[in-house]
């Protein structure tokens, strides 16, 4: 799985793929955890391209949150389309901070 990422003010910003399901969720989770390096304060996933996320994708988000929490690295999501955002309301939003924009998300970890 190829993901685009950049670093800004100690925050890693990853642009998601269009679909996260049982076929690629494990690779997505592994890629997110490997992108974060020593000294990074947070990881923000920009879900603007995301059109579909299955239960395996939601599980990957929760496992990533757990992994990053153990490493004292913040984790946030942004730019989630409304039809996808509803799926995060089943508890993911209680574990991971969700922001409207990438700028908001980065600012929340840059202070």
C-alpha positions as YAML, in Angstrom:
chain: A
units: angstrom
residues:
- id: 1
  name: UNK
  ca: [0.00, 0.00, 0.00]
- id: 2
  name: UNK
  ca: [1.36, 3.36, -1.01]
- id: 3
  name: UNK
  ca: [0.41, 6.34, 1.16]
- id: 4
  name: UNK
  ca: [1.49, 9.94, 0.72]
- id: 5
  name: UNK
  ca: [2.89, 11.57, 3.84]
- id: 6
  name: UNK
  ca: [4.65, 14.73, 4.96]
- id: 7
  name: UNK
  ca: [5.90, 16.18, 8.23]
- id: 8
  name: UNK
  ca: [4.80, 19.59, 9.50]
- id: 9
  name: UNK
  ca: [5.78, 21.01, 12.91]
- id: 10
  name: UNK
  ca: [6.47, 17.53, 14.36]
- id: 11
  name: UNK
  ca: [3.20, 16.12, 13.04]
- id: 12
  name: UNK
  ca: [3.13, 13.41, 10.38]
- id: 13
  name: UNK
  ca: [0.26, 13.94, 7.92]
- id: 14
  name: UNK
  ca: [-0.81, 10.90, 5.92]
- id: 15
  name: UNK
  ca: [-3.26, 11.07, 3.04]
- id: 16
  name: UNK
  ca: [-5.43, 7.98, 3.04]
- id: 17
  name: UNK
  ca: [-6.35, 5.73, 0.15]
- id: 18
  name: UNK
  ca: [-9.92, 5.68, -1.21]
- id: 19
  name: UNK
  ca: [-10.92, 2.34, 0.33]
- id: 20
  name: UNK
  ca: [-9.91, 0.52, 3.51]
- id: 21
  name: UNK
  ca: [-11.36, -2.94, 3.90]
- id: 22
  name: UNK
  ca: [-10.35, -6.50, 4.75]
- id: 23
  name: UNK
  ca: [-8.01, -6.60, 1.76]
- id: 24
  name: UNK
  ca: [-5.76, -3.74, 2.84]
- id: 25
  name: UNK
  ca: [-6.57, -2.84, 6.47]
- id: 26
  name: UNK
  ca: [-3.60, -4.71, 7.98]
- id: 27
  name: UNK
  ca: [-1.20, -3.06, 5.51]
- id: 28
  name: UNK
  ca: [-2.78, 0.34, 6.26]
- id: 29
  name: UNK
  ca: [-2.29, -0.12, 10.00]
- id: 30
  name: UNK
  ca: [1.28, -1.35, 9.57]
- id: 31
  name: UNK
  ca: [2.13, 1.59, 7.28]
- id: 32
  name: UNK
  ca: [0.74, 4.15, 9.74]
- id: 33
  name: UNK
  ca: [2.72, 2.73, 12.64]
- id: 34
  name: UNK
  ca: [5.94, 2.51, 10.60]
- id: 35
  name: UNK
  ca: [5.69, 6.09, 9.29]
- id: 36
  name: UNK
  ca: [5.90, 7.57, 12.79]
- id: 37
  name: UNK
  ca: [9.51, 8.12, 13.84]
- id: 38
  name: UNK
  ca: [11.25, 9.10, 17.04]
- id: 39
  name: UNK
  ca: [10.51, 12.75, 17.76]
- id: 40
  name: UNK
  ca: [7.17, 12.88, 15.95]
- id: 41
  name: UNK
  ca: [4.52, 14.31, 18.29]
- id: 42
  name: UNK
  ca: [1.47, 13.14, 16.39]
- id: 43
  name: UNK
  ca: [0.04, 11.40, 13.36]
- id: 44
  name: UNK
  ca: [-2.89, 12.89, 11.44]
- id: 45
  name: UNK
  ca: [-4.68, 10.87, 8.76]
- id: 46
  name: UNK
  ca: [-6.39, 12.98, 6.11]
- id: 47
  name: UNK
  ca: [-9.38, 10.94, 4.95]
- id: 48
  name: UNK
  ca: [-10.44, 13.31, 2.19]
- id: 49
  name: UNK
  ca: [-9.93, 10.60, -0.51]
- id: 50
  name: UNK
  ca: [-11.70, 7.93, 1.59]
- id: 51
  name: UNK
  ca: [-14.97, 6.73, 0.08]
- id: 52
  name: UNK
  ca: [-15.38, 3.43, 1.98]
- id: 53
  name: UNK
  ca: [-14.13, 1.95, 5.23]
- id: 54
  name: UNK
  ca: [-15.17, -1.49, 6.45]
- id: 55
  name: UNK
  ca: [-15.03, -2.98, 9.92]
- id: 56
  name: UNK
  ca: [-11.45, -4.15, 9.30]
- id: 57
  name: UNK
  ca: [-10.52, -0.55, 8.52]
- id: 58
  name: UNK
  ca: [-12.15, 0.72, 11.71]
- id: 59
  name: UNK
  ca: [-10.27, -1.97, 13.64]
- id: 60
  name: UNK
  ca: [-7.01, -0.82, 12.00]
- id: 61
  name: UNK
  ca: [-7.72, 2.75, 13.19]
- id: 62
  name: UNK
  ca: [-8.33, 1.56, 16.76]
- id: 63
  name: UNK
  ca: [-5.20, -0.63, 16.79]
- id: 64
  name: UNK
  ca: [-3.15, 2.26, 15.43]
- id: 65
  name: UNK
  ca: [-4.54, 4.50, 18.18]
- id: 66
  name: UNK
  ca: [-3.53, 1.92, 20.79]
- id: 67
  name: UNK
  ca: [-0.03, 1.55, 19.33]
- id: 68
  name: UNK
  ca: [0.54, 5.31, 19.15]
- id: 69
  name: UNK
  ca: [-0.86, 5.88, 22.63]
- id: 70
  name: UNK
  ca: [1.67, 3.38, 24.02]
- id: 71
  name: UNK
  ca: [4.39, 5.41, 22.27]
- id: 72
  name: UNK
  ca: [3.01, 8.73, 23.62]
- id: 73
  name: UNK
  ca: [2.23, 9.93, 20.09]
- id: 74
  name: UNK
  ca: [-0.99, 11.84, 19.40]
- id: 75
  name: UNK
  ca: [-3.40, 10.56, 16.75]
- id: 76
  name: UNK
  ca: [-6.07, 12.43, 14.84]
- id: 77
  name: UNK
  ca: [-8.25, 12.13, 11.78]
- id: 78
  name: UNK
  ca: [-9.57, 14.84, 9.48]
- id: 79
  name: UNK
  ca: [-11.48, 15.61, 6.29]
- id: 80
  name: UNK
  ca: [-13.94, 12.73, 6.72]
- id: 81
  name: UNK
  ca: [-16.94, 12.75, 4.38]
- id: 82
  name: UNK
  ca: [-20.31, 12.79, 6.20]
- id: 83
  name: UNK
  ca: [-21.41, 9.32, 5.02]
- id: 84
  name: UNK
  ca: [-18.12, 7.86, 6.29]
- id: 85
  name: UNK
  ca: [-18.09, 10.01, 9.44]
- id: 86
  name: UNK
  ca: [-21.24, 8.27, 10.69]
- id: 87
  name: UNK
  ca: [-19.27, 5.03, 11.00]
- id: 88
  name: UNK
  ca: [-16.77, 6.69, 13.34]
- id: 89
  name: UNK
  ca: [-19.59, 7.64, 15.71]
- id: 90
  name: UNK
  ca: [-19.78, 4.04, 16.99]
- id: 91
  name: UNK
  ca: [-16.96, 4.68, 19.43]
- id: 92
  name: UNK
  ca: [-13.91, 5.47, 17.30]
- id: 93
  name: UNK
  ca: [-14.53, 9.16, 17.95]
- id: 94
  name: UNK
  ca: [-14.14, 8.48, 21.68]
- id: 95
  name: UNK
  ca: [-10.62, 7.12, 21.17]
- id: 96
  name: UNK
  ca: [-9.29, 9.26, 18.31]
- id: 97
  name: UNK
  ca: [-9.64, 13.02, 17.91]
- id: 98
  name: UNK
  ca: [-11.54, 13.96, 14.76]
- id: 99
  name: UNK
  ca: [-11.17, 17.35, 13.12]
- id: 100
  name: UNK
  ca: [-12.90, 19.05, 10.21]
- id: 101
  name: UNK
  ca: [-9.74, 20.18, 8.45]
- id: 102
  name: UNK
  ca: [-6.13, 19.17, 8.21]
- id: 103
  name: UNK
  ca: [-5.11, 22.61, 9.45]
- id: 104
  name: UNK
  ca: [-7.24, 22.18, 12.61]
- id: 105
  name: UNK
  ca: [-5.83, 18.71, 13.21]
- id: 106
  name: UNK
  ca: [-2.19, 19.80, 12.87]
- id: 107
  name: UNK
  ca: [-2.81, 22.84, 15.08]
- id: 108
  name: UNK
  ca: [-4.27, 20.65, 17.83]
- id: 109
  name: UNK
  ca: [-0.95, 18.79, 18.12]
- id: 110
  name: UNK
  ca: [1.46, 21.65, 17.40]
- id: 111
  name: UNK
  ca: [1.06, 23.59, 20.62]
...
